[in-house]
Amino acid sequence: MPASGTGSEDTLDLHLSDELVALIAAGEGTATTDGDLLDAVATWGPATTPVGTFRLVPVRLERDLALITRWMNDPAVAAFWELSGSETVTATHIRAQLDGDGRSVPCLGVLDSTPMSYFEIYRADLDPLARHYPARPHDTGVHLLLGSVGDRGRGVGTTLLRAVADLALDHRPHSTRVIAEPDLRNTPSVSAFLSAGFRFSAEVDLPDKRAALMVRDRALRHVL
């Protein structure tokens, strides 16, 4: 989960590595012919899971801001997202993504028609994270928070992480893996990623946290 200073404002200001610049120049850095960097996240769902039918719904501030702000002010969430405060704080974080070039898409996670989680699906290879690990073109990144206390600690996060990773790999044919970087101190989050088929790759020093680099590989998705 992101800490302050590592949000979408930095994402929009990323200076790409020479290798990635060369790949993009060669035509390998865009995911689709229409310029959508994340292969139309809004069309990925639904997914059938053991806890219900799930889909990602891109955020609309006029509809979703109050709900997401309430979640961001939950102490358990605020400890790692560091976005507690007024609706303005949440809106600034989300609007930077909505007004950007599409390399990060904020979404509600909707389970059986009920919004109950918040996801950010992003191009990890085009994110500041790419400065801190050996990024590959089209790496797909994911951030998650569960809105309801009742959904925590009973495997719901694991189920949704597996579903979202599968959706990304199903709908992003150029992406060979899904990346995440939860705070090492957030042991429930790290555990959920491991249970969802991600492997621990490395400890990564980011500007505001020491993170566990988690990877779900396309080649291992039916094994883990």
C-alpha positions, -999 to +999 in steps of 0.1 A: +000+000+000+013+034-009+028+059+017+028+096+013+053+108-013+049+077-034+015+084-049+003+093-083+018+128-083+052+111-085+039+086-110+031+114-134+067+128-130+086+096-136+118+098-156+120+065-175+151+044-176+171+044-209+160+008-214+123+015-211+126+046-233+142+025-260+114-001-257+087+025-259+104+041-289+104+006-305+067+003-300+068-021-271+058+003-244+021+007-252-003-020-243-030-014-270-033+003-304-057+029-289-032+041-264-049+026-233-019+019-210-039-007-189-060-024-215-094-009-205-096-019-168-134-010-169-140-040-192-121-066-172-149-080-150-168-097-136-150-125-119-166-153-100-149-159-067-156-181-036-170-150-018-192-137-046-192-120-080-165-093-081-157-065-105-135-034-107-154-002-113-133+029-121-138+056-095-160+086-102-153+113-076-188+127-076-202+093-067-174+077-047-154+104-028-173+103+005-171+065+007-133+063-001-126+092+023-143+073+051-122+043+044-090+063+043-098+076+078-100+042+093-069+040+116-059+006+102-059+020+067-045+054+075-014+038+092-002+027+058-019+048+031-013+080+051-043+097+034-065+105+064-082+139+066-108+157+047-123+148+013-099+172-003-070+149+007-086+119-009-097+139-039-063+152-046-048+118-045-074+103-068-077+132-092-040+131-100-046+096-114-079+105-132-063+135-148-031+117-158-022+097-189-039+064-177-009+047-162-028+044-129-066+037-126-083+040-092-112+016-088-139+005-064-139-033-058-176-042-060-186-076-045-221-088-053-231-052-062-217-037-029-186-014-031-163-028-004-127-022-014-105+003-032-079-007-058-053+011-078-042-007-109-011+008-123+018+003-148+046-006-124+071-002-152+060+034-156+058+042-119+086+055-095+087+019-082+105+010-114+136+029-101+138+003-073+135-031-089+143-047-123+111-037-140+099-054-172+077-037-198+040-039-190+045-050-154+011-045-137+010-031-102-018-033-076-026-015-044-056-026-022-075-016+008-105-034+023-132-009+034-150-030+060-135-042+092-157-073+088-139-083+056-105-083+072-087-113+087-110-139+071-094-144+036-114-119+016-083-098+007-065-130-004-095-139-026-098-105-042-060-102-048-060-135-066-091-124-087-075-091-096-042-106-105-060-132-127-081-104-144-049-085-151-031-115-166-062-125-186-068-090-201-032-077-204-016-102-228+017-082-228+020-083-190+040-113-177+035-106-140+016-086-114+037-066-089+029-053-054+049-035-027+032-036+007+049-022+037+070-049+054+054-039+087+019-047+073+021-084+079-016-091+072-012-075+038+021-094+030+004-126+042-026-120+019-004-116-011+015-148-003-018-167+000-030-152-032-002-168-052+024-140-051+059-148-042+082-127-021+110-114-044+130-089-023+130-062+003+129-028-014+138+006+002+113+031-011+113+068-002+088+064+027+088+028+035+107-005+034+085-027+012+081-064+004+083-067-034+056-093-042+054-109-077+027-131-093+042-146-124+020-156-154+040-188-158+032-198-122-004-186-119-019-221-121+007-236-097+007-211-068 
